[in-house]
Amino acid sequence: MKNKKTVLVTDYAWPSLDVERKILAEVGAELLVAETGEVDELVRLAPQADAILFNWKQVPSAVLRAANRCVAATRYGIGLDNIDLTIATRLGILVSNVPAYCVDDVADHTMALLLACDRKVGWFDRDIKAGRYDLKAQAPLRRLRGHTLGLVGLGKIGRAVAERAAAFGLRLLAMPSRNPNTGAEQSSIERVPFAELLARSDYLSLHLPATSETLTLFDRSAFELIKTGVVIINTSRGSLLPAGELLRALRSGKVAAAGLDVWLREPLPVGDALASHPRVVATPHAAFYSDESLVELQTTAASQIAAVLQGCKPNNVVNPAVLASPRLRARFASAQRRVPARALRRA
């Protein structure tokens, strides 16, 4: 096919790219799959890319500058802390994401970590496998009903966690929102300042993006405010919880347990002190993962790239300023065109 397009895939965490290949082949595009996804390799491959699909690997300015014919980049996921969005916008590269593909999965995983920590499932399992059958060894245990869960972030996932937690009889706290409609349908959620949320919560669950504002929330002063014996769950971003402060709080008993799915360095180095702590339940950034969520993620991400390559504007543009830029590389047949709904439903 003449003028065949190339889509660079930096990395992926599922068995195959068959979904993407099928969708992109329909618009005359083929995949170029990186072997390591490291920056040096991506810089070398970037000049061949008309578009980029990226998951966890970094897409820094060096890669974007080398991608001199790239018109769009789409994140396999929600967060955008691994792409230089400012440079992408400056270069005229449209960036999109998949903002709502794994809400149920992450909410379910959050509750699984909370329950595992609260009921000390991992601790009991470890004891029994070591030959210790002793109920008292992990006492005391507490009932969930009537205790308080503080939700640090109340977007789609935070609200889904709130719905599940309410069914267990937990009282719910969240910080005031700049958007008055966020969580408004859940009248059972009490809005309180961050300091009060820390002081009153028996459980804390983080549901925030990694931004310059959120990365400083859990400093040492925040750990001093938290209730002694709190359980902390993080299925959001590893950088939100300073490992040193959390480890110190676990060792002192200020934090009773932590359920962690996300880490500052991924994959984790062998012997990581925080992951190895006996009161940490650790999972390998698995909260988003289910057969259903992966098909939805692959389909939506590939469909957005396909849309741009055939002159349609994708639904989830995260740098809208680029649309008015004279450097915009994408060319749209119509300003009002969007990804066809049937494409987003394609399995």
LUMKOLDREN-174275 format. One record per residue (C-alpha): residue number from 1; residue in three letters; y, z, x. Coordinates in nm, 3 decimals. Example, Ala and Ser with C-alpha at 12.3 -4.5 7.8 and 13.67 -1.06 7.14 Angstrom:
2
+-----+------+---------+---------+---------+
: pos : code :       v :       w :       u :
+-----+------+---------+---------+---------+
:   1 :  ALA :  -0.450 :   0.780 :   1.230 :
:   2 :  SER :  -0.106 :   0.714 :   1.367 :
+-----+------+---------+---------+---------+
This chain:
347
+-----+------+---------+---------+---------+
: pos : code :       v :       w :       u :
+-----+------+---------+---------+---------+
:   1 :  MET :   0.000 :   0.000 :   0.000 :
:   2 :  LYS :   0.343 :  -0.091 :   0.128 :
:   3 :  ASN :   0.591 :   0.188 :   0.197 :
:   4 :  LYS :   0.324 :   0.454 :   0.172 :
:   5 :  LYS :   0.476 :   0.801 :   0.188 :
:   6 :  THR :   0.352 :   1.093 :   0.398 :
:   7 :  VAL :   0.350 :   1.457 :   0.286 :
:   8 :  LEU :   0.307 :   1.714 :   0.563 :
:   9 :  VAL :   0.102 :   2.022 :   0.467 :
:  10 :  THR :   0.178 :   2.306 :   0.707 :
:  11 :  ASP :  -0.099 :   2.541 :   0.584 :
:  12 :  TYR :  -0.299 :   2.639 :   0.278 :
:  13 :  ALA :  -0.536 :   2.919 :   0.173 :
:  14 :  TRP :  -0.781 :   2.746 :  -0.061 :
:  15 :  PRO :  -1.102 :   2.548 :  -0.010 :
:  16 :  SER :  -0.962 :   2.194 :  -0.033 :
:  17 :  LEU :  -0.656 :   1.979 :  -0.094 :
:  18 :  ASP :  -0.828 :   1.754 :  -0.347 :
:  19 :  VAL :  -0.582 :   1.846 :  -0.623 :
:  20 :  GLU :  -0.282 :   1.752 :  -0.409 :
:  21 :  ARG :  -0.440 :   1.433 :  -0.281 :
:  22 :  LYS :  -0.510 :   1.311 :  -0.633 :
:  23 :  ILE :  -0.160 :   1.382 :  -0.763 :
:  24 :  LEU :   0.022 :   1.238 :  -0.463 :
:  25 :  ALA :  -0.199 :   0.930 :  -0.440 :
:  26 :  GLU :  -0.068 :   0.833 :  -0.784 :
:  27 :  VAL :   0.281 :   0.793 :  -0.633 :
:  28 :  GLY :   0.162 :   0.621 :  -0.317 :
:  29 :  ALA :   0.163 :   0.922 :  -0.087 :
:  30 :  GLU :  -0.097 :   1.058 :   0.153 :
:  31 :  LEU :  -0.136 :   1.398 :   0.318 :
:  32 :  LEU :  -0.082 :   1.480 :   0.683 :
:  33 :  VAL :  -0.245 :   1.823 :   0.734 :
:  34 :  ALA :  -0.141 :   2.038 :   1.028 :
:  35 :  GLU :  -0.423 :   2.195 :   1.228 :
:  36 :  THR :  -0.252 :   2.519 :   1.327 :
:  37 :  GLY :   0.080 :   2.515 :   1.140 :
:  38 :  GLU :   0.254 :   2.659 :   1.444 :
:  39 :  VAL :   0.614 :   2.553 :   1.505 :
:  40 :  ASP :   0.544 :   2.330 :   1.808 :
:  41 :  GLU :   0.286 :   2.131 :   1.613 :
:  42 :  LEU :   0.510 :   2.104 :   1.306 :
:  43 :  VAL :   0.801 :   1.979 :   1.517 :
:  44 :  ARG :   0.570 :   1.709 :   1.654 :
:  45 :  LEU :   0.445 :   1.603 :   1.310 :
:  46 :  ALA :   0.773 :   1.640 :   1.118 :
:  47 :  PRO :   0.918 :   1.294 :   1.199 :
:  48 :  GLN :   0.631 :   1.138 :   1.000 :
:  49 :  ALA :   0.700 :   1.347 :   0.689 :
:  50 :  ASP :   0.872 :   1.217 :   0.378 :
:  51 :  ALA :   0.812 :   1.560 :   0.223 :
:  52 :  ILE :   0.666 :   1.898 :   0.320 :
:  53 :  LEU :   0.432 :   2.137 :   0.141 :
:  54 :  PHE :   0.430 :   2.482 :   0.304 :
:  55 :  ASN :   0.255 :   2.809 :   0.230 :
:  56 :  TRP :   0.281 :   3.099 :   0.475 :
:  57 :  LYS :   0.376 :   2.921 :   0.798 :
:  58 :  GLN :   0.738 :   2.921 :   0.913 :
:  59 :  VAL :   0.953 :   2.614 :   0.853 :
:  60 :  PRO :   1.252 :   2.692 :   1.076 :
:  61 :  SER :   1.553 :   2.479 :   1.156 :
:  62 :  ALA :   1.373 :   2.307 :   1.447 :
:  63 :  VAL :   1.111 :   2.168 :   1.211 :
:  64 :  LEU :   1.365 :   2.064 :   0.948 :
:  65 :  ARG :   1.587 :   1.889 :   1.205 :
:  66 :  ALA :   1.285 :   1.700 :   1.338 :
:  67 :  ALA :   1.193 :   1.588 :   0.986 :
:  68 :  ASN :   1.460 :   1.321 :   0.982 :
:  69 :  ARG :   1.321 :   1.129 :   0.684 :
:  70 :  CYS :   1.208 :   1.430 :   0.478 :
:  71 :  VAL :   1.365 :   1.438 :   0.130 :
:  72 :  ALA :   1.199 :   1.751 :  -0.014 :
:  73 :  ALA :   1.005 :   2.065 :   0.078 :
:  74 :  THR :   0.809 :   2.273 :  -0.170 :
:  75 :  ARG :   0.677 :   2.624 :  -0.114 :
:  76 :  TYR :   0.325 :   2.700 :  -0.225 :
:  77 :  GLY :   0.447 :   3.022 :  -0.384 :
:  78 :  ILE :   0.751 :   3.220 :  -0.488 :
:  79 :  GLY :   0.927 :   3.370 :  -0.186 :
:  80 :  LEU :   1.144 :   3.160 :   0.043 :
:  81 :  ASP :   1.182 :   3.382 :   0.348 :
:  82 :  ASN :   0.979 :   3.141 :   0.567 :
:  83 :  ILE :   1.208 :   2.839 :   0.540 :
:  84 :  ASP :   1.562 :   2.800 :   0.671 :
:  85 :  LEU :   1.721 :   2.729 :   0.335 :
:  86 :  THR :   2.073 :   2.700 :   0.476 :
:  87 :  ILE :   1.974 :   2.427 :   0.721 :
:  88 :  ALA :   1.766 :   2.246 :   0.461 :
:  89 :  THR :   2.068 :   2.232 :   0.231 :
:  90 :  ARG :   2.297 :   2.122 :   0.511 :
:  91 :  LEU :   2.058 :   1.839 :   0.602 :
:  92 :  GLY :   2.027 :   1.727 :   0.240 :
:  93 :  ILE :   1.665 :   1.836 :   0.191 :
:  94 :  LEU :   1.581 :   1.951 :  -0.159 :
:  95 :  VAL :   1.373 :   2.272 :  -0.165 :
:  96 :  SER :   1.165 :   2.394 :  -0.458 :
:  97 :  ASN :   0.904 :   2.661 :  -0.523 :
:  98 :  VAL :   0.642 :   2.768 :  -0.778 :
:  99 :  PRO :   0.799 :   3.076 :  -0.937 :
: 100 :  ALA :   0.549 :   3.185 :  -1.200 :
: 101 :  TYR :   0.196 :   3.076 :  -1.115 :
: 102 :  CYS :   0.032 :   3.413 :  -1.035 :
: 103 :  VAL :   0.211 :   3.672 :  -1.249 :
: 104 :  ASP :  -0.105 :   3.802 :  -1.415 :
: 105 :  ASP :  -0.304 :   3.797 :  -1.093 :
: 106 :  VAL :  -0.050 :   3.999 :  -0.892 :
: 107 :  ALA :   0.003 :   4.243 :  -1.179 :
: 108 :  ASP :  -0.374 :   4.296 :  -1.208 :
: 109 :  HIS :  -0.403 :   4.345 :  -0.831 :
: 110 :  THR :  -0.115 :   4.593 :  -0.832 :
: 111 :  MET :  -0.290 :   4.805 :  -1.092 :
: 112 :  ALA :  -0.619 :   4.774 :  -0.900 :
: 113 :  LEU :  -0.452 :   4.914 :  -0.586 :
: 114 :  LEU :  -0.281 :   5.189 :  -0.784 :
: 115 :  LEU :  -0.608 :   5.293 :  -0.947 :
: 116 :  ALA :  -0.799 :   5.273 :  -0.617 :
: 117 :  CYS :  -0.546 :   5.504 :  -0.453 :
: 118 :  ASP :  -0.512 :   5.741 :  -0.747 :
: 119 :  ARG :  -0.884 :   5.778 :  -0.817 :
: 120 :  LYS :  -0.961 :   5.764 :  -0.442 :
: 121 :  VAL :  -1.221 :   5.494 :  -0.496 :
: 122 :  GLY :  -1.217 :   5.376 :  -0.135 :
: 123 :  TRP :  -1.236 :   5.731 :  -0.003 :
: 124 :  PHE :  -1.539 :   5.815 :  -0.216 :
: 125 :  ASP :  -1.705 :   5.485 :  -0.123 :
: 126 :  ARG :  -1.652 :   5.554 :   0.247 :
: 127 :  ASP :  -1.790 :   5.908 :   0.215 :
: 128 :  ILE :  -2.103 :   5.802 :   0.029 :
: 129 :  LYS :  -2.180 :   5.524 :   0.276 :
: 130 :  ALA :  -2.146 :   5.780 :   0.555 :
: 131 :  GLY :  -2.398 :   6.008 :   0.381 :
: 132 :  ARG :  -2.148 :   6.251 :   0.224 :
: 133 :  TYR :  -2.197 :   6.295 :  -0.152 :
: 134 :  ASP :  -1.926 :   6.548 :  -0.227 :
: 135 :  LEU :  -1.692 :   6.535 :  -0.526 :
: 136 :  LYS :  -1.476 :   6.814 :  -0.386 :
: 137 :  ALA :  -1.415 :   6.629 :  -0.060 :
: 138 :  GLN :  -1.143 :   6.417 :  -0.223 :
: 139 :  ALA :  -0.995 :   6.680 :  -0.454 :
: 140 :  PRO :  -0.752 :   6.706 :  -0.615 :
: 141 :  LEU :  -0.753 :   6.408 :  -0.848 :
: 142 :  ARG :  -0.486 :   6.360 :  -1.111 :
: 143 :  ARG :  -0.476 :   6.191 :  -1.448 :
: 144 :  LEU :  -0.252 :   5.884 :  -1.477 :
: 145 :  ARG :  -0.131 :   5.956 :  -1.830 :
: 146 :  GLY :   0.195 :   6.144 :  -1.833 :
: 147 :  HIS :   0.287 :   6.069 :  -1.473 :
: 148 :  THR :   0.570 :   5.837 :  -1.370 :
: 149 :  LEU :   0.564 :   5.489 :  -1.218 :
: 150 :  GLY :   0.883 :   5.366 :  -1.055 :
: 151 :  LEU :   0.914 :   4.988 :  -1.055 :
: 152 :  VAL :   1.128 :   4.868 :  -0.765 :
: 153 :  GLY :   1.207 :   4.525 :  -0.905 :
: 154 :  LEU :   1.162 :   4.410 :  -1.263 :
: 155 :  GLY :   1.117 :   4.036 :  -1.258 :
: 156 :  LYS :   0.823 :   3.856 :  -1.417 :
: 157 :  ILE :   0.564 :   4.043 :  -1.211 :
: 158 :  GLY :   0.735 :   4.380 :  -1.243 :
: 159 :  ARG :   0.743 :   4.341 :  -1.621 :
: 160 :  ALA :   0.376 :   4.242 :  -1.627 :
: 161 :  VAL :   0.291 :   4.555 :  -1.427 :
: 162 :  ALA :   0.498 :   4.763 :  -1.668 :
: 163 :  GLU :   0.299 :   4.628 :  -1.960 :
: 164 :  ARG :  -0.030 :   4.723 :  -1.796 :
: 165 :  ALA :   0.094 :   5.061 :  -1.674 :
: 166 :  ALA :   0.220 :   5.155 :  -2.020 :
: 167 :  ALA :  -0.132 :   5.102 :  -2.154 :
: 168 :  PHE :  -0.252 :   5.370 :  -1.911 :
: 169 :  GLY :   0.007 :   5.613 :  -2.047 :
: 170 :  LEU :   0.241 :   5.607 :  -1.746 :
: 171 :  ARG :   0.610 :   5.678 :  -1.792 :
: 172 :  LEU :   0.816 :   5.390 :  -1.653 :
: 173 :  LEU :   1.133 :   5.389 :  -1.446 :
: 174 :  ALA :   1.326 :   5.095 :  -1.306 :
: 175 :  MET :   1.663 :   5.036 :  -1.146 :
: 176 :  PRO :   1.951 :   4.900 :  -1.356 :
: 177 :  SER :   1.951 :   4.520 :  -1.359 :
: 178 :  ARG :   2.241 :   4.286 :  -1.301 :
: 179 :  ASN :   2.086 :   4.073 :  -1.573 :
: 180 :  PRO :   2.102 :   4.270 :  -1.899 :
: 181 :  ASN :   1.813 :   4.067 :  -2.042 :
: 182 :  THR :   1.570 :   4.153 :  -1.763 :
: 183 :  GLY :   1.306 :   4.377 :  -1.912 :
: 184 :  ALA :   1.516 :   4.430 :  -2.222 :
: 185 :  GLU :   1.210 :   4.371 :  -2.440 :
: 186 :  GLN :   1.044 :   4.677 :  -2.284 :
: 187 :  SER :   1.240 :   4.964 :  -2.432 :
: 188 :  SER :   0.994 :   5.213 :  -2.282 :
: 189 :  ILE :   1.141 :   5.151 :  -1.935 :
: 190 :  GLU :   1.409 :   5.404 :  -1.841 :
: 191 :  ARG :   1.681 :   5.264 :  -1.615 :
: 192 :  VAL :   1.792 :   5.500 :  -1.338 :
: 193 :  PRO :   1.970 :   5.470 :  -1.000 :
: 194 :  PHE :   1.747 :   5.401 :  -0.699 :
: 195 :  ALA :   1.780 :   5.754 :  -0.558 :
: 196 :  GLU :   1.673 :   5.907 :  -0.890 :
: 197 :  LEU :   1.384 :   5.663 :  -0.920 :
: 198 :  LEU :   1.257 :   5.773 :  -0.577 :
: 199 :  ALA :   1.292 :   6.142 :  -0.659 :
: 200 :  ARG :   1.112 :   6.123 :  -0.995 :
: 201 :  SER :   0.831 :   5.874 :  -0.937 :
: 202 :  ASP :   0.471 :   5.979 :  -0.879 :
: 203 :  TYR :   0.392 :   5.615 :  -0.804 :
: 204 :  LEU :   0.617 :   5.344 :  -0.661 :
: 205 :  SER :   0.541 :   4.973 :  -0.696 :
: 206 :  LEU :   0.749 :   4.712 :  -0.513 :
: 207 :  HIS :   0.833 :   4.378 :  -0.674 :
: 208 :  LEU :   1.129 :   4.237 :  -0.482 :
: 209 :  PRO :   1.200 :   3.928 :  -0.273 :
: 210 :  ALA :   1.281 :   3.976 :   0.096 :
: 211 :  THR :   1.660 :   3.947 :   0.121 :
: 212 :  SER :   1.925 :   4.106 :   0.341 :
: 213 :  GLU :   1.988 :   4.354 :   0.060 :
: 214 :  THR :   1.629 :   4.450 :  -0.020 :
: 215 :  LEU :   1.514 :   4.474 :   0.343 :
: 216 :  THR :   1.726 :   4.786 :   0.393 :
: 217 :  LEU :   1.625 :   4.972 :   0.076 :
: 218 :  PHE :   1.340 :   5.173 :   0.225 :
: 219 :  ASP :   1.510 :   5.320 :   0.528 :
: 220 :  ARG :   1.450 :   5.674 :   0.656 :
: 221 :  SER :   1.690 :   5.823 :   0.402 :
: 222 :  ALA :   1.491 :   5.663 :   0.120 :
: 223 :  PHE :   1.169 :   5.818 :   0.249 :
: 224 :  GLU :   1.343 :   6.155 :   0.257 :
: 225 :  LEU :   1.424 :   6.119 :  -0.114 :
: 226 :  ILE :   1.077 :   6.027 :  -0.236 :
: 227 :  LYS :   0.866 :   6.281 :  -0.417 :
: 228 :  THR :   0.606 :   6.454 :  -0.202 :
: 229 :  GLY :   0.261 :   6.318 :  -0.285 :
: 230 :  VAL :   0.383 :   5.979 :  -0.405 :
: 231 :  VAL :   0.154 :   5.675 :  -0.402 :
: 232 :  ILE :   0.321 :   5.352 :  -0.288 :
: 233 :  ILE :   0.196 :   5.005 :  -0.382 :
: 234 :  ASN :   0.331 :   4.687 :  -0.223 :
: 235 :  THR :   0.219 :   4.345 :  -0.343 :
: 236 :  SER :   0.556 :   4.182 :  -0.276 :
: 237 :  ARG :   0.663 :   4.140 :   0.088 :
: 238 :  GLY :   0.547 :   4.336 :   0.392 :
: 239 :  SER :   0.896 :   4.346 :   0.539 :
: 240 :  LEU :   1.023 :   4.561 :   0.250 :
: 241 :  LEU :   0.842 :   4.870 :   0.382 :
: 242 :  PRO :   0.911 :   4.959 :   0.747 :
: 243 :  ALA :   0.565 :   5.024 :   0.890 :
: 244 :  GLY :   0.684 :   5.304 :   1.117 :
: 245 :  GLU :   0.852 :   5.499 :   0.836 :
: 246 :  LEU :   0.555 :   5.455 :   0.602 :
: 247 :  LEU :   0.309 :   5.560 :   0.871 :
: 248 :  ARG :   0.518 :   5.868 :   0.948 :
: 249 :  ALA :   0.528 :   5.961 :   0.579 :
: 250 :  LEU :   0.152 :   5.915 :   0.544 :
: 251 :  ARG :   0.083 :   6.135 :   0.846 :
: 252 :  SER :   0.310 :   6.409 :   0.717 :
: 253 :  GLY :   0.164 :   6.398 :   0.366 :
: 254 :  LYS :   0.494 :   6.299 :   0.207 :
: 255 :  VAL :   0.318 :   5.982 :   0.094 :
: 256 :  ALA :  -0.029 :   6.064 :  -0.041 :
: 257 :  ALA :  -0.163 :   5.709 :  -0.023 :
: 258 :  ALA :  -0.055 :   5.347 :  -0.005 :
: 259 :  GLY :  -0.205 :   5.030 :  -0.149 :
: 260 :  LEU :  -0.086 :   4.737 :   0.061 :
: 261 :  ASP :  -0.154 :   4.369 :   0.010 :
: 262 :  VAL :   0.131 :   4.231 :   0.225 :
: 263 :  TRP :   0.216 :   4.289 :   0.588 :
: 264 :  LEU :   0.497 :   4.223 :   0.833 :
: 265 :  ARG :   0.255 :   4.022 :   1.050 :
: 266 :  GLU :  -0.006 :   3.807 :   0.881 :
: 267 :  PRO :  -0.285 :   3.785 :   0.970 :
: 268 :  LEU :  -0.293 :   4.148 :   1.077 :
: 269 :  PRO :  -0.367 :   4.224 :   1.441 :
: 270 :  VAL :  -0.697 :   4.402 :   1.496 :
: 271 :  GLY :  -0.653 :   4.779 :   1.491 :
: 272 :  ASP :  -0.318 :   4.776 :   1.313 :
: 273 :  ALA :  -0.220 :   5.143 :   1.281 :
: 274 :  LEU :  -0.097 :   5.121 :   0.923 :
: 275 :  ALA :  -0.393 :   4.922 :   0.789 :
: 276 :  SER :  -0.632 :   5.155 :   0.972 :
: 277 :  HIS :  -0.485 :   5.473 :   0.827 :
: 278 :  PRO :  -0.751 :   5.656 :   0.621 :
: 279 :  ARG :  -0.522 :   5.685 :   0.317 :
: 280 :  VAL :  -0.431 :   5.317 :   0.302 :
: 281 :  VAL :  -0.613 :   5.071 :   0.078 :
: 282 :  ALA :  -0.561 :   4.733 :   0.247 :
: 283 :  THR :  -0.611 :   4.380 :   0.115 :
: 284 :  PRO :  -0.532 :   4.051 :   0.294 :
: 285 :  HIS :  -0.243 :   3.909 :   0.087 :
: 286 :  ALA :  -0.496 :   3.846 :  -0.188 :
: 287 :  ALA :  -0.299 :   3.949 :  -0.498 :
: 288 :  PHE :  -0.202 :   3.592 :  -0.590 :
: 289 :  TYR :  -0.555 :   3.462 :  -0.557 :
: 290 :  SER :  -0.774 :   3.351 :  -0.847 :
: 291 :  ASP :  -0.944 :   3.023 :  -0.927 :
: 292 :  GLU :  -0.696 :   2.969 :  -1.210 :
: 293 :  SER :  -0.383 :   3.056 :  -1.013 :
: 294 :  LEU :  -0.479 :   2.828 :  -0.724 :
: 295 :  VAL :  -0.522 :   2.522 :  -0.945 :
: 296 :  GLU :  -0.187 :   2.600 :  -1.109 :
: 297 :  LEU :  -0.021 :   2.649 :  -0.770 :
: 298 :  GLN :  -0.160 :   2.331 :  -0.617 :
: 299 :  THR :  -0.083 :   2.124 :  -0.926 :
: 300 :  THR :   0.273 :   2.246 :  -0.967 :
: 301 :  ALA :   0.365 :   2.220 :  -0.599 :
: 302 :  ALA :   0.220 :   1.869 :  -0.558 :
: 303 :  SER :   0.374 :   1.753 :  -0.886 :
: 304 :  GLN :   0.720 :   1.859 :  -0.771 :
: 305 :  ILE :   0.685 :   1.659 :  -0.450 :
: 306 :  ALA :   0.548 :   1.363 :  -0.648 :
: 307 :  ALA :   0.846 :   1.386 :  -0.882 :
: 308 :  VAL :   1.100 :   1.358 :  -0.599 :
: 309 :  LEU :   0.912 :   1.071 :  -0.437 :
: 310 :  GLN :   0.926 :   0.874 :  -0.763 :
: 311 :  GLY :   1.292 :   0.946 :  -0.834 :
: 312 :  CYS :   1.265 :   1.250 :  -1.062 :
: 313 :  LYS :   1.430 :   1.586 :  -1.013 :
: 314 :  PRO :   1.178 :   1.875 :  -0.989 :
: 315 :  ASN :   1.201 :   2.173 :  -1.221 :
: 316 :  ASN :   1.236 :   2.454 :  -0.969 :
: 317 :  VAL :   1.513 :   2.359 :  -0.726 :
: 318 :  VAL :   1.607 :   2.669 :  -0.527 :
: 319 :  ASN :   1.902 :   2.519 :  -0.337 :
: 320 :  PRO :   2.093 :   2.350 :  -0.623 :
: 321 :  ALA :   2.402 :   2.304 :  -0.404 :
: 322 :  VAL :   2.217 :   2.021 :  -0.231 :
: 323 :  LEU :   2.224 :   1.817 :  -0.552 :
: 324 :  ALA :   2.601 :   1.773 :  -0.520 :
: 325 :  SER :   2.592 :   1.712 :  -0.145 :
: 326 :  PRO :   2.676 :   1.366 :  -0.008 :
: 327 :  ARG :   2.389 :   1.427 :   0.237 :
: 328 :  LEU :   2.127 :   1.457 :  -0.037 :
: 329 :  ARG :   1.835 :   1.246 :   0.082 :
: 330 :  ALA :   1.650 :   1.223 :  -0.247 :
: 331 :  ARG :   1.745 :   0.940 :  -0.481 :
: 332 :  PHE :   1.705 :   1.005 :  -0.851 :
: 333 :  ALA :   1.667 :   0.729 :  -1.107 :
: 334 :  SER :   1.838 :   0.952 :  -1.363 :
: 335 :  ALA :   2.018 :   1.286 :  -1.324 :
: 336 :  GLN :   1.838 :   1.417 :  -1.628 :
: 337 :  ARG :   1.482 :   1.329 :  -1.532 :
: 338 :  ARG :   1.239 :   1.612 :  -1.462 :
: 339 :  VAL :   0.875 :   1.648 :  -1.365 :
: 340 :  PRO :   0.674 :   1.520 :  -1.663 :
: 341 :  ALA :   0.516 :   1.810 :  -1.851 :
: 342 :  ARG :   0.176 :   1.638 :  -1.836 :
: 343 :  ALA :   0.193 :   1.645 :  -1.457 :
: 344 :  LEU :   0.231 :   2.024 :  -1.455 :
: 345 :  ARG :  -0.071 :   2.058 :  -1.681 :
: 346 :  ARG :  -0.289 :   1.830 :  -1.469 :
: 347 :  ALA :  -0.592 :   2.009 :  -1.327 :
+-----+------+---------+---------+---------+
